[in-house]
Amino acid sequence: MPSTKSRLFFAAFPDESVSKQLAALSQDHKQLLSRPHHPLDLHMTLAFLGIQPGDRKSCFEKVGDQIALEGFELLLDRIGYWKGPRILLAEPSATPDGLLQLVDQIWTGAEGCGLAREVRRYRPHVTLQRKARLTSEQKITPIRWQLESFSLAESSGNGEVPRYRRVKTWQLNSNN
């Protein structure tokens, strides 16, 4: 019997407080034809792994098991926009070293699972809406996100909410 395939990615999912702030921010910028992400689906992708055979999932879980980093604060302080795909997003104006280390360690582990490292520069963001329009980036009241965990997630792609299911979640070490 052939193995099942899944669309996998590593992501950070915000806690309830940050999720509510992001949902409110999205609502503040709601446009007639835009499609806001459901609050349960808001996340920051750390590494998109693509469609993978089911037997590779355990290798990615081992990648998460091996990461030992401190938690860190992420400051989402501007609204950005990607014209091509028409995506409205919340993003930091500065990327914390902890986030870059986390992404690097994930990709290093994923290479051990036979996956090529993403070649594009990592641009941390939380997608707020699709099919949106924005003329320029905008500063916003900063949203402070204490990033204390990350997950291996999969996309259901079936239109149900939440669209993204957490396969496994790992805690980052407390930096207190």
C-alpha positions as CSV (number, residue, x, y, z in Angstrom):
1,M,0.0,0.0,0.0
2,P,1.5,3.4,-1.0
3,S,2.3,5.8,1.8
4,T,0.1,8.9,2.2
5,K,1.5,12.2,1.3
6,S,1.2,15.4,3.4
7,R,1.9,19.1,2.8
8,L,4.3,19.8,5.7
9,F,5.9,22.8,7.3
10,F,7.5,24.0,10.5
11,A,5.7,26.9,12.0
12,A,5.3,29.0,15.1
13,F,1.6,29.4,16.2
14,P,0.8,32.5,18.3
15,D,-0.8,32.1,21.8
16,E,-4.4,33.2,22.2
17,S,-3.5,36.8,23.1
18,V,-1.3,37.4,20.1
19,S,-3.7,35.6,17.8
20,K,-6.5,37.9,18.9
21,Q,-4.3,41.0,18.2
22,L,-3.4,39.7,14.8
23,A,-7.1,38.9,14.0
24,A,-8.0,42.4,15.1
25,L,-5.3,43.9,12.9
26,S,-6.6,41.9,9.9
27,Q,-10.1,43.1,10.6
28,D,-8.9,46.7,10.7
29,H,-7.5,46.2,7.2
30,K,-10.4,44.2,5.8
31,Q,-11.3,44.9,2.2
32,L,-14.3,44.0,0.2
33,L,-12.8,41.0,-1.7
34,S,-10.0,40.0,0.6
35,R,-10.0,36.7,2.4
36,P,-8.8,36.9,6.0
37,H,-7.1,33.9,7.6
38,H,-9.1,32.3,10.4
39,P,-7.6,33.1,13.8
40,L,-6.9,29.4,14.4
41,D,-4.8,29.3,11.2
42,L,-2.6,32.3,11.9
43,H,1.1,31.2,12.1
44,M,4.6,32.1,11.0
45,T,6.1,29.6,8.7
46,L,9.7,28.7,9.7
47,A,10.4,26.2,6.9
48,F,8.0,25.0,4.2
49,L,8.8,21.4,3.4
50,G,6.3,20.8,0.6
51,I,4.4,17.6,-0.1
52,Q,6.2,14.7,1.6
53,P,5.6,11.0,1.8
54,G,4.2,9.8,5.1
55,D,7.3,7.8,6.0
56,R,9.4,11.0,5.9
57,K,7.3,12.7,8.7
58,S,9.1,10.8,11.4
59,C,12.4,12.2,10.1
60,F,11.1,15.7,10.4
61,E,9.8,15.0,13.9
62,K,13.4,14.0,14.9
63,V,14.6,17.3,13.5
64,G,12.3,19.1,16.0
65,D,13.4,16.8,18.8
66,Q,17.1,17.9,18.3
67,I,16.5,21.6,18.5
68,A,17.5,23.2,21.8
69,L,17.2,27.0,21.7
70,E,16.0,29.7,24.1
71,G,12.7,31.3,23.6
72,F,12.7,34.9,22.3
73,E,10.6,37.9,21.7
74,L,9.4,38.8,18.3
75,L,8.0,42.3,17.6
76,L,5.5,42.5,14.8
77,D,5.5,46.2,14.0
78,R,4.5,46.7,10.4
79,I,2.0,45.7,7.8
80,G,3.5,44.5,4.6
81,Y,2.2,43.5,1.2
82,W,3.3,41.0,-1.5
83,K,1.9,42.3,-4.8
84,G,2.2,39.2,-6.9
85,P,0.1,36.9,-4.6
86,R,-1.7,39.9,-3.1
87,I,-0.9,38.9,0.5
88,L,-1.4,41.3,3.4
89,L,1.0,40.4,6.2
90,A,2.3,41.4,9.7
91,E,6.0,41.4,9.9
92,P,8.9,42.5,12.1
93,S,11.1,45.4,11.0
94,A,14.0,43.5,12.6
95,T,14.5,39.7,12.8
96,P,15.7,38.4,16.2
97,D,18.8,36.2,16.1
98,G,16.8,33.5,17.9
99,L,14.4,33.3,15.0
100,L,17.3,33.0,12.5
101,Q,19.0,30.3,14.6
102,L,15.7,28.4,14.8
103,V,15.1,28.5,11.0
104,D,18.8,27.6,10.3
105,Q,18.6,24.6,12.7
106,I,15.4,23.4,11.1
107,W,16.8,23.6,7.6
108,T,20.1,21.9,8.7
109,G,18.0,19.0,10.1
110,A,15.7,18.9,7.0
111,E,18.8,18.5,4.8
112,G,19.5,15.3,6.8
113,C,16.0,14.1,5.8
114,G,17.0,14.6,2.1
115,L,15.4,18.0,1.6
116,A,17.3,20.8,-0.1
117,R,17.5,24.1,1.9
118,E,15.3,27.0,0.8
119,V,17.4,29.3,-1.3
120,R,15.3,32.5,-0.9
121,R,16.1,34.8,2.0
122,Y,13.9,34.1,5.0
123,R,11.3,36.8,5.5
124,P,9.4,36.2,8.7
125,H,5.7,37.1,8.5
126,V,2.2,36.2,9.5
127,T,-0.3,36.1,6.5
128,L,-3.3,38.0,7.5
129,Q,-5.3,38.1,4.2
130,R,-5.2,36.8,0.7
131,K,-6.5,38.7,-2.4
132,A,-5.8,42.0,-0.6
133,R,-4.6,45.3,-1.8
134,L,-2.2,47.7,-0.1
135,T,-0.4,50.7,-1.6
136,S,2.5,50.8,0.9
137,E,3.9,49.2,4.0
138,Q,2.5,50.7,7.2
139,K,3.8,50.9,10.8
140,I,1.4,49.5,13.3
141,T,1.2,49.4,17.1
142,P,3.7,46.7,17.8
143,I,2.5,43.2,18.8
144,R,4.9,41.5,21.2
145,W,5.0,37.8,20.7
146,Q,7.0,35.7,23.2
147,L,7.9,32.8,20.9
148,E,8.2,29.8,23.2
149,S,7.3,26.9,20.9
150,F,7.3,25.7,17.3
151,S,5.4,22.9,15.5
152,L,5.6,20.5,12.6
153,A,2.3,21.1,10.9
154,E,0.4,19.9,7.9
155,S,-2.2,21.5,5.7
156,S,-5.5,19.8,5.3
157,G,-6.3,21.7,2.1
158,N,-10.0,20.6,2.5
159,G,-11.5,24.0,3.3
160,E,-12.2,23.1,6.9
161,V,-11.1,25.3,9.9
162,P,-8.5,25.0,11.1
163,R,-6.7,24.3,7.8
164,Y,-3.5,23.6,9.6
165,R,-3.0,20.7,12.0
166,R,-0.1,20.6,14.4
167,V,1.5,17.2,14.1
168,K,3.9,17.8,17.0
169,T,4.9,20.8,19.1
170,W,8.2,21.5,20.9
171,Q,8.9,24.0,23.6
172,L,11.9,26.3,23.4
173,N,13.9,26.6,26.6
174,S,12.8,29.3,29.0
175,N,15.1,32.3,28.9
176,N,14.1,33.5,32.4
